[in-house]
Amino acid sequence: MRVVKDAAERKNEILDIAERLFNEKGYSQTTVEDIMKECSIAKGTLYYHFKGKEEILSAMIERQIDRQEETMQRIAEAKQPLYQLAGMSDEVLEKV
């Protein structure tokens, strides 16, 4: 059964699944077909959002950079130094 999703939602779903597969299998061992199968989407849907695996990886990196920038902005805007320190330590611990 075909599931219609908002374009941004579908794109993020593809990125989330690709990220998980890259972490589990490695970038080189993960195929576009693996990603399509896990997303339950057709080839045309994947290629509508991305030109290929390289573009998926680039989008993942860009998304992670955006998240880091948002986190750093929130930390920098904290009114008290203790909150800044807590924010930085939380960010580091999430990555461990």
VENMOCOR-V886990 format. One record per pair of residues at least 6 apart in sequence whose C-alpha atoms are under 7 Angstrom apart, sorted by the first residue. I is the first residue (numbers start at 1). GAP is how many residues later the second one is. Records with the same first field share a line. If there is no record, write none. Layout:
I = GAP  GAP
This chain:
11 = 38
14 = 25
15 = 41  45
17 = 18  21  22
18 = 17
21 = 9
22 = 8
32 = 21
36 = 6  7  10
50 = 6
75 = 9  12  13
76 = 8
78 = 6
